Amino acid sequence: MDLAEKVYIVTGGSSGLGKAFARELVVNLAHVVITGRDEEKLKAVAKDLGCRFCHADMTKDEDIDEVIAFTIKTFEKIDGVINNAGIGGWSPLEELTREKMREVYEVNVFGAAMMASKVTKLFKEQNHGTIVNIASTASLKGYKYGTIYSSSKFALRSMSQCWQAELRPHNIRVIQINPSEVPTAFGKDDRLEKEQVDNKLSPKEIADVLIASLKMDPRGFVPEVTVHATNPF
């Protein structure tokens, strides 16, 4: 499928994977709206990439509504949503709190669910659309201190499977991408990008997978794909 003139929303698009996704979509002549909570950074990245931006917090339903409304007003349609916004959270079990759980789930689970919920009506009306959930290898296997983050990605994986079963009759594709470790600003309080490491994945590899999945003829889709570094050791 040719991505030229297609319209995509990329949440968490001002850095890391989201920025790489937006860049490759623009390279493929798609129209892109990126979202993020840091408005100044968002403006700078949108200018650099040649895309649009909408300042938004995925924990707020009114912000999600604004992103959708802005995109339709600007481009008159939406062809896909990349649910990339996410935060980390690690805790020994005995230090777990409801507040720590809620903080991560509000973005990683509820934010993705509400974005998907709100675009689904539009996608059903137009009888096509694509929802891409950016999860993690943490959605496949738990790990020490991973109760919060890993369980949030397990939840996202479950939602992906539920939406696939529900939306396929409406020609709506739901794709989940599971990156293993990618050095980015993810999980850093200062939000500064980490330096790339030669034997680790970069955002470009994950963006390549996204683009390949979106370009597949709409008669088919990739339900889930996992990306590992060849030799990260």
C-alpha positions in Angstrom: 0.0 0.0 0.0 1.3 3.4 -1.0 1.6 5.7 2.1 1.6 8.9 0.1 -1.2 11.2 1.3 -2.2 8.9 4.1 -2.8 10.5 7.4 -1.3 9.2 10.7 -1.3 10.3 14.3 1.8 9.3 16.2 1.5 9.7 20.0 4.7 10.4 21.9 6.2 11.6 18.7 8.7 14.2 20.0 11.6 11.8 20.7 12.8 8.2 20.4 10.7 5.7 18.6 7.9 8.1 18.0 10.2 10.6 16.3 11.6 7.9 14.1 8.2 6.7 13.2 7.1 10.2 12.2 10.3 10.8 10.2 9.9 7.6 8.1 6.2 8.3 7.5 7.1 11.7 6.2 9.8 10.2 4.0 7.1 8.0 2.6 5.0 11.2 1.8 2.4 10.5 4.5 0.8 13.4 6.5 1.7 13.1 10.2 0.5 14.7 13.4 2.7 14.1 16.4 1.6 14.5 20.0 3.6 15.0 23.2 3.5 16.7 26.6 6.5 19.0 26.1 5.1 21.6 23.8 8.4 23.4 22.9 10.1 20.1 22.1 7.1 19.1 20.0 7.2 22.3 18.0 10.9 21.9 17.3 10.6 18.3 16.2 7.6 19.0 14.0 9.4 21.8 12.3 12.5 19.6 11.8 10.5 16.7 10.4 8.0 18.7 8.3 4.9 17.4 10.1 2.1 18.9 12.2 1.9 18.7 16.0 -0.8 18.8 18.6 0.2 19.4 22.3 -1.6 16.6 24.2 -1.5 14.4 27.2 -2.8 10.9 26.6 -4.0 10.6 30.1 -6.7 13.2 29.4 -9.7 12.3 27.2 -10.3 15.9 26.2 -6.7 16.0 24.8 -7.3 12.9 22.8 -10.5 14.4 21.4 -8.5 17.5 20.5 -5.9 15.5 18.6 -8.5 13.7 16.6 -10.4 16.9 15.8 -7.2 18.8 14.9 -6.2 16.0 12.5 -9.5 15.8 10.8 -9.8 19.6 10.5 -6.3 19.7 9.0 -6.4 16.7 6.7 -10.1 15.8 6.5 -9.4 12.2 7.4 -7.3 9.7 9.5 -5.9 6.5 8.1 -4.1 5.3 11.2 -3.0 5.8 14.7 0.4 4.8 16.2 -0.1 4.3 19.9 3.5 4.9 20.9 3.2 7.1 24.0 4.4 5.2 27.0 6.3 5.5 30.3 8.3 3.1 32.4 7.9 2.1 36.0 10.0 -0.4 38.0 9.5 -1.4 41.6 10.3 -4.2 44.0 7.1 -6.0 44.9 7.2 -4.8 48.5 7.4 -1.2 47.4 4.5 -1.4 45.0 1.8 1.2 45.4 -1.5 2.0 43.7 -0.2 5.4 42.7 2.8 3.9 40.9 0.6 1.4 39.1 -1.9 4.1 38.1 0.7 6.5 36.7 2.0 3.9 34.2 -1.4 2.4 33.4 -2.9 5.8 32.7 -0.5 6.2 29.7 0.4 2.7 28.6 -3.0 1.1 28.9 -5.8 3.6 29.3 -4.3 6.2 27.0 -3.9 3.7 24.2 -7.3 2.2 24.8 -9.1 5.6 24.7 -7.3 6.7 21.5 -8.3 3.5 19.8 -11.8 3.7 21.1 -12.3 7.2 19.8 -10.9 6.6 16.3 -12.7 3.3 15.9 -16.1 5.0 15.1 -14.4 6.9 12.3 -12.6 3.8 11.0 -15.8 1.8 11.0 -17.6 4.6 9.1 -14.9 4.7 6.4 -14.5 0.9 6.4 -10.7 1.0 6.9 -8.0 2.1 9.3 -5.0 0.9 11.1 -4.2 0.9 14.8 -0.5 0.2 15.7 0.3 -0.5 19.4 3.9 -0.1 20.3 4.5 -2.6 23.1 7.7 -4.3 24.2 9.3 -7.7 24.6 8.2 -7.1 28.2 4.7 -7.9 26.9 5.9 -11.5 26.3 7.8 -12.3 29.4 7.9 -10.8 32.9 11.2 -10.0 34.7 12.5 -8.9 38.1 11.0 -5.7 39.3 8.8 -5.5 36.2 5.4 -5.8 37.8 4.3 -2.3 36.8 5.7 -1.9 33.3 5.6 -5.5 32.1 2.0 -6.0 33.2 1.0 -2.8 31.5 2.5 -4.2 28.2 0.8 -7.5 28.8 -2.4 -5.6 29.1 -1.7 -3.8 25.8 -1.0 -7.1 24.1 -4.3 -8.5 25.3 -6.1 -5.4 24.1 -4.4 -5.7 20.7 -5.7 -9.3 20.4 -9.2 -8.3 21.5 -9.3 -5.4 19.0 -8.1 -7.7 16.2 -11.0 -10.1 16.8 -13.5 -7.2 17.0 -12.4 -5.0 14.1 -11.3 -7.3 11.3 -14.8 -7.5 9.9 -14.6 -3.7 9.4 -11.3 -3.9 7.5 -9.5 -2.3 10.4 -6.0 -3.6 11.0 -4.5 -3.8 14.5 -0.8 -4.4 14.7 1.4 -4.8 17.7 5.2 -4.2 17.5 7.4 -5.5 20.4 10.9 -3.9 20.4 13.5 -5.2 22.6 15.9 -2.7 24.2 16.4 0.5 22.2 18.6 3.2 23.7 16.3 6.3 23.7 15.1 9.0 26.2 12.6 6.5 27.5 12.7 6.1 31.2 15.0 9.1 31.7 13.8 12.0 33.8 15.7 14.6 31.7 14.2 13.2 28.5 17.6 13.5 26.7 18.3 10.9 24.1 20.8 8.2 24.9 23.7 7.7 22.6 23.3 4.8 20.2 25.2 1.6 20.8 26.6 -0.3 17.8 25.3 -3.7 18.8 21.9 -2.5 20.1 18.8 -1.7 18.2 18.2 1.9 17.1 14.8 3.5 16.5 15.3 3.2 12.8 15.0 -0.6 12.9 11.6 -0.4 14.7 10.5 2.3 12.2 11.4 0.1 9.3 9.2 -2.6 10.7 6.3 -0.1 11.2 6.6 1.1 7.6 6.8 -2.4 6.2 3.7 -3.4 8.1 1.7 -0.4 7.0 2.7 -0.9 3.4 1.3 -4.4 3.2 -1.8 -4.5 1.0 -4.8 -3.9 3.2 -6.1 -7.4 2.4 -3.5 -8.6 4.9 -1.9 -7.5 8.2 0.8 -8.4 10.6 -0.9 -9.1 14.0 2.3 -9.0 16.0 6.0 -8.7 15.3 8.9 -8.8 17.8 12.3 -7.2 17.0 15.5 -8.3 18.8 19.1 -7.0 18.3 21.1 -9.7 16.6 23.9 -9.8 19.1 23.4 -7.3 22.0 26.0 -9.0 24.3 
